[in-house]
Amino acid sequence: MTTFYEDIGGEETIATIVRVFYEGVADDPVLRPMYPEADLGPAEERFRLFLMQYWGGPTTYSEQRGHPRLRMRHAPFAVTPSAAGRWLTHFRAGLDAAALPPEQDAEFWNYVARAAHFMVNTAEPG
């Protein structure tokens, strides 16, 4: 039995999704300030490793960083519903670039949509 990670094309597919995602984040006025590093490369690598592990690939993320603790890691940032929407816009572009079959695309999208809304920790201003 293969993993979802293997079924979608492994690291190459995840790398495409994450690369396109960060290309969008790089110029996003809402999301870019949430990344304190001048170079998005380390964030891109962490996200790529996380997604690879989540979908059944190598466990490098946990070996390097421990348990993902996503809510805790994002707590310092004001993640509003509109920020989650922007995040999903860029992730959608990444999934579109990967051109997964519809069933795999839907499974991936369902996970990230739930995750994005789970990360919201701040109401919209005003």
N, C-alpha and C positions, 0 to 999 in steps of 0.2 A: 504494500500500500504506500502510495506516495503522499507527501505533504502538499498543502496548498502552495507553499513556497516553491516546491519543485514543479508543481503543475503550471504555475504562471510563468516559469522561466527563470526562477532563482534570483540571484544577486543582480544580474543584468537588468531584469525587469524592475526590481525594487529601485535600483540606482537611477533608472530613467524617470520613474515616478518622482523620486525625491529631488533629482536635479531640476526637473521642470518646476516642481513646487517651489524650490528655493529661488529659482529665477524670478518667479512672481513675487515672493516675499522681499527680495532685494530692493524692489522699487515701491513697495506698499507702504504708504504713509501711516497706516494703523499698526501693521505688524512689525515692520522693520525696527521700530524703537524697542520692541520686546526682546531683541537679540543684542545683548550688551557687547558682544565681540565685534570688532570691526570687520573681521573675516568670517563669513558665514560657513566656511568650509568645515570647521569642527562641529557646528550644529548639524550640518548636512550629514556628516559621517555618523553622528550619534543617532539621528533619526533613521538613517538607512539601516544601521545595525539593529536598532529597536524593531523596525518593521520586519527585517529578515528573521529575527528571533521569534517575534510574535506569530508569524505565519509558518513556523516550523523549520527555519534555517538554523545556521550556527548560533550558538549561545554567547557569542563574543560580547554582546551588549552587557549581559549580566556579569560576565567574567570581569569586564572592565569597570562597570559602574554599579553593580549590585542590583537589587530589585528596582524595577522601573519607577515605582512610587510617583506616577504621573501627576496626580493632584498636588502632592507636596512640591515637586520640582517646578510646577507652574504657579504656585501660590504667590511668589513675589510679584507677579505680573497681573495687571487688571485685565482679565479676560472677560470682555463684554459679549453679549449676544452678537453684536455687529462684528467684533473681532473674530468670533467663531465662524461667522458667515464669510468673512474675507479669507480665513484659513481654508475653509471648504472650497472657495472659488479657486484658489491656487492648487489645492489637492485635486480638484476635478480636472484641471489642466494636465496635471501629472498622470492621472489615470487615462485621460484621453490620449496622451502621448504614448502610453504603453499599449493601447489598442487591445485590451484583453477581450476574450469572448464575453458575451453579455452576462452569463451566469457568474463568471469570476469577477467581472467588473462590479456587478450588483453586490456580491459578498464583500468585496473590499470596501466599496462605497458605504454599505450599511455599517460596517465596523467604524470607519472614520467619521461618519456622520454622528453616530452615538458618542464616540470619543470627544469630538469637538464640542458637543453640547454638554457633556459631562465636565469639561474643563472650565466652563463659564463659572466665574467666581465673583463677578461684579456687575451690578445693574448698569444700564446705560446712563450716562450723565444727563442731568436735567430731568 
